[in-house]
Amino acid sequence: MDTIIRIITPKEKEMREKFPELYKQVDRLNKLIENTETEKLNQLTKINLRGSVI
């Protein structure tokens, strides 16, 4: 799996410090979206592999 590096701006850092619970939820949602997209890609890859000769 690839490593994703995010650059956090000073403003975002400030907001994360002011609203830590909100950003925990945002981070959880982003992770859920990322996992869902990865799962969709994995399913498409499996479908493509079934249709090809290996």
Sine and cosine of phi, psi and omega as CSV:
sin_phi,cos_phi,sin_psi,cos_psi,sin_omega,cos_omega
0.00,0.00,0.62,-0.79,-0.01,-1.00
-0.97,0.24,0.48,-0.88,0.08,-1.00
-1.00,-0.06,0.74,-0.67,0.02,-1.00
-0.96,-0.29,0.80,-0.59,0.03,-1.00
-0.94,-0.34,0.83,-0.56,0.03,-1.00
-0.96,-0.28,0.67,-0.74,0.09,-1.00
-0.99,-0.14,0.83,-0.55,-0.02,-1.00
-0.98,-0.20,0.82,-0.57,0.01,-1.00
-0.96,0.29,0.34,-0.94,0.06,-1.00
-0.83,0.55,-0.61,0.79,0.01,-1.00
-0.91,0.42,-0.69,0.73,0.02,-1.00
-0.90,0.43,-0.65,0.76,0.03,-1.00
-0.86,0.52,-0.70,0.71,0.02,-1.00
-0.87,0.49,-0.70,0.71,0.00,-1.00
-0.91,0.40,-0.62,0.79,0.04,-1.00
-0.90,0.44,-0.58,0.81,0.03,-1.00
-0.95,0.31,-0.58,0.81,0.00,-1.00
-0.96,0.27,-0.60,0.80,-0.10,-1.00
-0.78,-0.62,0.90,0.43,-0.09,-1.00
-0.89,0.46,-0.61,0.79,-0.02,-1.00
-0.92,0.40,-0.65,0.76,0.03,-1.00
-0.87,0.48,-0.71,0.70,-0.03,-1.00
-0.95,0.32,-0.45,0.89,0.12,-0.99
-0.89,0.46,-0.67,0.74,0.02,-1.00
-0.92,0.40,-0.67,0.74,0.03,-1.00
-0.87,0.50,-0.71,0.71,0.00,-1.00
-0.89,0.45,-0.65,0.76,0.04,-1.00
-0.89,0.46,-0.69,0.72,0.02,-1.00
-0.90,0.44,-0.68,0.73,0.03,-1.00
-0.88,0.47,-0.64,0.77,0.02,-1.00
-0.91,0.40,-0.66,0.75,0.03,-1.00
-0.88,0.47,-0.69,0.72,0.04,-1.00
-0.89,0.46,-0.71,0.71,0.00,-1.00
-0.87,0.49,-0.70,0.71,0.01,-1.00
-0.91,0.42,-0.63,0.78,0.02,-1.00
-0.90,0.43,-0.69,0.72,0.01,-1.00
-0.91,0.42,-0.65,0.76,0.02,-1.00
-0.90,0.44,-0.67,0.74,0.01,-1.00
-0.90,0.43,-0.66,0.75,0.04,-1.00
-0.88,0.48,-0.69,0.72,0.02,-1.00
-0.90,0.45,-0.65,0.76,0.03,-1.00
-0.89,0.46,-0.66,0.75,0.02,-1.00
-0.91,0.42,-0.67,0.74,0.03,-1.00
-0.90,0.44,-0.63,0.78,0.03,-1.00
-0.89,0.45,-0.68,0.74,0.02,-1.00
-0.89,0.46,-0.67,0.74,0.01,-1.00
-0.89,0.45,-0.69,0.72,0.00,-1.00
-0.90,0.44,-0.64,0.77,-0.02,-1.00
-0.93,0.38,-0.58,0.82,0.02,-1.00
-0.90,0.43,-0.53,0.85,-0.05,-1.00
-0.99,0.13,-0.21,0.98,-0.04,-1.00
-0.96,-0.27,0.35,-0.94,0.03,-1.00
-1.00,0.06,0.80,-0.59,-0.01,-1.00
-0.96,-0.28,0.00,0.00,0.00,0.00
